[in-house]
């Protein structure tokens, strides 16, 4: 058990994915500061925005698996399918959820129900394609650095 934990903690693949997440989440603080001239530490744990940590993580995982196991391996194919599903969800499904939240917030305001619903639903949920591309590039580079190092 201890040996398994040590092996896991020494996994370059694990560290490449973790590094991709940490880097993209930290960059969200920087991007927010550049846009709003205000440091918002909570951006480190919030989903959505530039760059996409979802894309960075799954592309780091996909790249690491490809380097370690090869493109013809079963685990690469599984990781590819998983990665495509996560990226689709980040761009499409969560964007739809954000639009629904926008409509519900509007309805609550129009129907004067603010007392019953004190907090607006979060409207910015999904990612724009550019956010996913930037996150993917970060994930790719992070995995290459970790796996080849």
C-alpha positions in Angstrom: 0.0 0.0 0.0 2.7 2.5 1.0 4.8 1.5 -2.0 1.8 2.0 -4.3 1.3 5.5 -2.9 4.9 6.3 -3.4 4.7 5.1 -7.0 1.6 7.2 -7.6 3.4 10.3 -6.1 6.4 9.7 -8.3 4.2 9.5 -11.4 5.3 12.0 -14.1 1.8 11.6 -15.6 0.1 12.7 -12.4 2.4 15.6 -11.9 2.0 16.8 -15.5 -1.8 16.9 -15.1 -1.6 18.5 -11.7 0.9 21.1 -13.0 -1.4 21.9 -16.0 -4.3 22.5 -13.6 -2.2 24.7 -11.2 -0.8 26.7 -14.1 -4.1 27.4 -15.8 -5.8 28.2 -12.5 -3.0 30.7 -11.6 -3.2 32.2 -15.1 -6.9 32.9 -14.5 -5.9 35.2 -11.7 -3.5 37.0 -14.0 -6.0 37.3 -16.8 -8.6 38.6 -14.4 -6.2 41.2 -13.0 -5.3 42.4 -16.5 -8.9 42.8 -17.4 -10.3 44.2 -14.2 -7.1 45.6 -12.5 -8.1 43.7 -9.4 -6.6 40.5 -7.9 -9.4 38.0 -7.4 -7.8 35.0 -5.6 -11.1 33.0 -5.8 -10.5 32.6 -9.5 -7.9 29.9 -8.6 -10.8 27.6 -7.6 -13.5 28.7 -10.0 -14.3 26.9 -13.2 -14.6 28.7 -16.6 -12.6 31.5 -18.1 -9.3 31.9 -19.8 -7.5 29.5 -20.0 -9.5 26.3 -19.7 -8.2 24.1 -16.9 -10.4 21.2 -18.1 -8.8 21.3 -21.5 -5.3 21.6 -20.0 -5.8 18.6 -17.7 -7.3 16.2 -20.3 -4.8 17.2 -23.0 -1.9 16.8 -20.5 -3.3 13.4 -19.6 -3.8 12.4 -23.3 -0.3 13.6 -24.2 1.3 11.8 -21.3 -0.5 8.6 -22.1 0.5 8.9 -25.7 4.2 9.4 -24.8 4.2 6.6 -22.2 1.9 4.0 -23.9 1.8 4.9 -27.6 -1.0 6.0 -29.9 -2.1 2.4 -30.7 -2.7 1.5 -27.0 -6.1 0.8 -25.6 -5.5 3.3 -22.8 -4.7 6.0 -25.3 -8.0 5.4 -27.2 -9.9 5.5 -23.9 -8.2 8.7 -22.9 -8.8 10.3 -26.3 -12.6 9.6 -26.0 -12.7 10.8 -22.4 -10.8 14.0 -23.4 -13.1 14.7 -26.3 -16.2 14.3 -24.1 -14.7 16.7 -21.4 -13.9 19.3 -24.0 -17.3 19.1 -25.6 -18.9 19.5 -22.2 -16.7 22.5 -21.4 -17.6 24.3 -24.6 -21.1 23.2 -25.3 -23.1 21.9 -22.3 -21.8 24.3 -19.7 -22.3 27.2 -22.1 -26.0 26.2 -22.4 -26.3 25.9 -18.6 -24.9 29.5 -18.4 -27.5 30.7 -20.9 -30.3 29.0 -18.9 -29.0 30.7 -15.8 -29.1 34.1 -17.5 -32.7 33.5 -18.5 -33.7 32.4 -15.0 -32.0 35.4 -13.4 -33.9 37.7 -15.8 -37.2 35.9 -15.0 -36.6 36.2 -11.2 -35.9 40.0 -11.6 -39.0 40.5 -13.9 -41.2 38.6 -11.5 -39.8 40.5 -8.5 -38.7 37.3 -6.8 -35.4 38.6 -5.5 -36.4 38.1 -1.9 -36.9 34.3 -2.5 -33.7 34.0 -4.6 -31.2 36.2 -2.9 -28.2 35.1 -5.0 -28.2 35.2 -8.8 -27.2 32.0 -10.6 -23.8 32.0 -12.1 -24.1 32.9 -15.8 -20.6 32.3 -17.0 -20.1 28.5 -16.9 -18.6 27.3 -20.2 -15.6 28.1 -22.3 -15.1 30.0 -25.5 -13.2 28.0 -28.1 -10.1 30.2 -27.7 -10.0 29.4 -23.9 -10.0 25.7 -24.7 -7.3 26.1 -27.4 -5.0 28.0 -24.9 -5.7 25.5 -22.2 -5.0 22.6 -24.6 -1.7 24.2 -25.6 -0.7 24.5 -21.9 -1.7 20.9 -21.3 0.3 19.7 -24.3 3.5 21.6 -23.3 3.2 20.7 -19.6 3.0 17.0 -20.4 5.8 17.1 -22.9 8.1 18.9 -20.3 7.1 16.4 -17.5 7.2 13.2 -19.6 10.4 14.0 -21.4 12.2 15.5 -18.4 
